[in-house]
Amino acid sequence: MRSVYSNTLMLDFSNTITTVESEDNALKNYLEFVAKIENIKDNNLYNKFTNLRSLKLIDRETNFRTFIEINREVLDELYHVKNIHEEEYYRFHESFLKLKDDFIPFIEDVKEKINVILVTDADNIYTYRTLDALRIRNYFDFIITAEEVRKPKPIQDIFKKAMEACDGSKLFWHVGDSERRDVGGAKKMGIFAVLMSDNFKETAADAVVKNFSELKKLMVEKKFLNY
């Protein structure tokens, strides 16, 4: 690992490093499996599951639970299903998640020049299993999960933990896809916030990029990354 005095880039995981389509595909296949095994007959399962889970993810900010615990709550409340087949949840995500096309060239280019920290709202087991399946765990100097600090984004604890890991860095940037969690949380900590999005209307982010190629260009322009 390079010196902690190097600039530090914090990266969100889901829908930032991975594609939205692959995340959706993994979840849909998992829910189809659960529906078949548990005899759930509901063509609107995916929408009902994601809508209720979204509400619980906001509640998670004041009443922390892991994603797995929330999945269990949702399936129980909607369909009285007790067995959520946790192993299959991991397996489908390991199988279906895909990296954004330009992530590997980007990370290969910058990893020796700056500190790179993964800052994710995901659970520990999920994070490490999917990182290993994608073969990218070793690219990160540190990995900070919401489960580790028992607080998700946008709450400041998770960002503080990441900053403490590289105490002494001159500049901190955070890149993520969520206006509320990633941009809002980073801005509260005085971290330069980059929103990664194809479509946006209004944002409090300091910058917006569509992909990692644009991010690298921005990092060079802002002298966050020096050659």
C-alpha positions as CSV (number, residue, x, y, z in Angstrom):
1,M,0.0,0.0,0.0
2,R,1.3,3.5,-0.8
3,S,1.6,6.2,1.9
4,V,-1.5,7.3,3.8
5,Y,-0.4,10.8,2.8
6,S,-1.5,10.0,-0.8
7,N,-4.9,11.3,-1.9
8,T,-7.7,8.9,-1.1
9,L,-10.5,7.9,-3.4
10,M,-13.6,6.3,-1.8
11,L,-15.7,4.2,-4.1
12,D,-19.3,3.0,-3.6
13,F,-19.9,-0.6,-4.7
14,S,-23.4,-1.6,-6.0
15,N,-24.5,0.3,-9.1
16,T,-21.2,2.3,-9.1
17,I,-18.6,-0.4,-9.7
18,T,-21.2,-2.9,-10.9
19,T,-23.8,-2.3,-13.5
20,V,-27.4,-1.6,-12.6
21,E,-28.6,-4.2,-15.0
22,S,-26.5,-7.0,-13.4
23,E,-27.7,-6.0,-9.9
24,D,-31.3,-6.1,-11.0
25,N,-30.7,-9.4,-12.8
26,A,-29.2,-11.0,-9.7
27,L,-32.0,-10.0,-7.4
28,K,-34.7,-11.0,-9.9
29,N,-33.2,-14.5,-10.3
30,Y,-32.9,-14.9,-6.5
31,L,-36.5,-13.9,-6.0
32,E,-37.7,-16.2,-8.8
33,F,-35.8,-19.0,-7.0
34,V,-37.4,-18.2,-3.7
35,A,-40.9,-18.0,-5.3
36,K,-40.5,-21.4,-6.9
37,I,-39.2,-23.1,-3.7
38,E,-41.7,-21.4,-1.4
39,N,-44.6,-21.6,-3.8
40,I,-45.1,-17.8,-4.0
41,K,-47.5,-17.0,-6.8
42,D,-47.3,-13.3,-7.5
43,N,-46.3,-11.7,-10.8
44,N,-45.5,-8.5,-9.0
45,L,-43.1,-10.0,-6.5
46,Y,-40.0,-8.0,-7.6
47,N,-41.8,-4.7,-7.4
48,K,-43.4,-5.4,-4.1
49,F,-40.1,-6.7,-2.6
50,T,-38.0,-3.7,-3.8
51,N,-40.5,-1.1,-2.8
52,L,-40.9,-2.4,0.8
53,R,-37.1,-3.0,1.0
54,S,-36.5,0.6,0.0
55,L,-38.6,1.9,2.8
56,K,-36.8,-0.4,5.3
57,L,-33.4,0.8,4.0
58,I,-34.3,4.3,5.1
59,D,-35.4,3.1,8.5
60,R,-32.1,1.2,8.7
61,E,-30.4,4.5,9.2
62,T,-31.9,4.8,12.7
63,N,-32.5,1.1,13.3
64,F,-29.6,-0.7,11.8
65,R,-30.1,-4.2,10.3
66,T,-28.1,-6.1,7.7
67,F,-29.4,-6.5,4.2
68,I,-30.1,-10.1,5.0
69,E,-32.1,-9.2,8.0
70,I,-34.1,-6.8,5.9
71,N,-34.7,-9.3,3.2
72,R,-36.0,-11.7,5.9
73,E,-38.4,-9.0,7.2
74,V,-39.7,-8.2,3.7
75,L,-40.4,-11.8,2.6
76,D,-42.0,-12.5,6.0
77,E,-44.2,-9.5,5.9
78,L,-45.3,-9.9,2.3
79,Y,-45.6,-13.7,2.0
80,H,-45.0,-15.1,5.5
81,V,-41.8,-16.8,4.2
82,K,-39.4,-17.6,7.0
83,N,-36.6,-19.4,4.9
84,I,-35.1,-16.7,2.7
85,H,-32.4,-19.1,1.3
86,E,-29.5,-16.8,2.3
87,E,-26.9,-18.9,0.5
88,E,-28.8,-18.6,-2.8
89,Y,-28.9,-14.8,-2.3
90,Y,-25.1,-14.8,-2.2
91,R,-24.8,-17.3,-5.0
92,F,-27.0,-15.5,-7.5
93,H,-25.1,-12.3,-6.9
94,E,-21.8,-14.0,-7.3
95,S,-23.0,-15.4,-10.6
96,F,-24.7,-12.4,-12.1
97,L,-22.9,-9.3,-11.0
98,K,-20.9,-7.6,-13.7
99,L,-18.3,-4.8,-13.5
100,K,-18.7,-1.6,-15.5
101,D,-16.7,-1.9,-18.7
102,D,-14.0,0.6,-17.8
103,F,-13.6,-0.1,-14.1
104,I,-10.6,-2.5,-14.5
105,P,-8.6,-0.2,-16.8
106,F,-9.3,2.6,-14.4
107,I,-8.3,0.9,-11.2
108,E,-5.2,-0.7,-12.8
109,D,-4.1,2.8,-13.8
110,V,-4.7,4.6,-10.5
111,K,-4.2,2.0,-7.8
112,E,-0.5,2.7,-7.3
113,K,-0.9,6.4,-7.3
114,I,-3.6,7.0,-4.7
115,N,-5.3,5.1,-1.8
116,V,-8.5,3.4,-2.9
117,I,-11.2,2.5,-0.3
118,L,-14.4,0.6,-0.9
119,V,-17.2,2.3,1.2
120,T,-20.3,0.2,0.9
121,D,-23.7,-0.1,2.6
122,A,-23.6,-3.9,2.0
123,D,-23.1,-6.7,4.6
124,N,-19.6,-8.2,5.3
125,I,-20.3,-11.7,3.9
126,Y,-22.0,-10.3,0.7
127,T,-19.2,-7.8,0.2
128,Y,-16.3,-10.2,0.4
129,R,-17.9,-13.0,-1.5
130,T,-18.9,-10.8,-4.4
131,L,-15.6,-9.0,-4.5
132,D,-13.9,-12.4,-4.7
133,A,-16.3,-13.6,-7.4
134,L,-15.5,-10.4,-9.4
135,R,-11.8,-10.8,-8.6
136,I,-11.3,-7.2,-7.4
137,R,-10.8,-7.5,-3.7
138,N,-7.1,-6.9,-3.9
139,Y,-7.5,-3.5,-5.7
140,F,-8.7,-1.9,-2.4
141,D,-6.4,-0.7,0.3
142,F,-9.3,-0.8,2.8
143,I,-12.9,-2.1,2.7
144,I,-15.4,-0.4,5.0
145,T,-18.9,-1.9,5.2
146,A,-22.0,-0.6,6.9
147,E,-22.2,-3.7,8.9
148,E,-18.7,-3.1,10.3
149,V,-19.7,0.3,11.7
150,R,-23.4,-0.6,12.2
151,K,-24.3,2.6,10.4
152,P,-25.1,3.0,6.6
153,K,-24.6,6.0,4.4
154,P,-25.5,8.9,4.6
155,I,-24.7,8.7,8.3
156,Q,-21.2,10.1,8.9
157,D,-19.8,7.1,10.8
158,I,-18.9,5.1,7.7
159,F,-17.2,8.0,6.1
160,K,-15.3,8.8,9.3
161,K,-14.1,5.2,9.4
162,A,-12.8,5.5,5.8
163,M,-11.0,8.8,6.5
164,E,-9.4,7.4,9.7
165,A,-8.0,4.5,7.6
166,C,-6.0,7.0,5.6
167,D,-5.5,9.8,8.1
168,G,-3.1,12.2,6.7
169,S,-4.3,12.2,3.1
170,K,-4.5,15.7,1.7
171,L,-7.6,15.1,-0.4
172,F,-10.6,12.8,0.0
173,W,-13.1,12.1,-2.8
174,H,-16.1,9.9,-2.8
175,V,-17.8,8.5,-5.8
176,G,-21.3,6.9,-5.8
177,D,-24.6,6.6,-7.6
178,S,-27.0,7.8,-4.9
179,E,-27.7,11.5,-4.4
180,R,-29.0,11.0,-0.9
181,R,-26.6,8.4,0.5
182,D,-23.4,9.0,-1.4
183,V,-23.5,12.7,-2.3
184,G,-25.4,13.8,0.8
185,G,-23.2,11.8,3.2
186,A,-19.9,12.8,1.6
187,K,-20.8,16.5,1.5
188,K,-21.7,16.5,5.2
189,M,-18.1,15.4,5.9
190,G,-16.6,18.0,3.6
191,I,-15.6,15.3,1.1
192,F,-15.5,16.1,-2.6
193,A,-18.6,14.3,-3.9
194,V,-18.8,12.8,-7.3
195,L,-22.1,11.5,-8.6
196,M,-21.8,8.7,-11.1
197,S,-25.0,8.8,-13.2
198,D,-26.2,8.6,-16.8
199,N,-29.3,10.7,-16.0
200,F,-29.6,13.5,-13.5
201,K,-31.5,16.7,-13.2
202,E,-30.5,18.4,-10.0
203,T,-27.6,17.4,-7.7
204,A,-25.6,18.8,-4.8
205,A,-22.5,16.9,-6.1
206,D,-19.3,18.7,-6.8
207,A,-19.1,16.9,-10.1
208,V,-21.0,14.4,-12.2
209,V,-19.5,11.6,-14.4
210,K,-21.0,8.9,-16.5
211,N,-18.2,6.3,-16.2
212,F,-14.7,5.7,-14.9
213,S,-13.1,7.1,-18.0
214,E,-14.7,10.5,-17.2
215,L,-13.8,10.1,-13.6
216,K,-10.1,9.6,-14.4
217,K,-10.2,12.7,-16.7
218,L,-11.8,14.7,-13.8
219,M,-9.2,13.5,-11.4
220,V,-6.4,14.7,-13.6
221,E,-8.0,18.0,-14.3
222,K,-8.5,18.7,-10.6
223,K,-5.0,17.5,-9.9
224,F,-6.3,14.8,-7.6
225,L,-4.4,12.3,-9.7
226,N,-0.9,13.3,-10.8
227,Y,1.2,11.7,-13.5
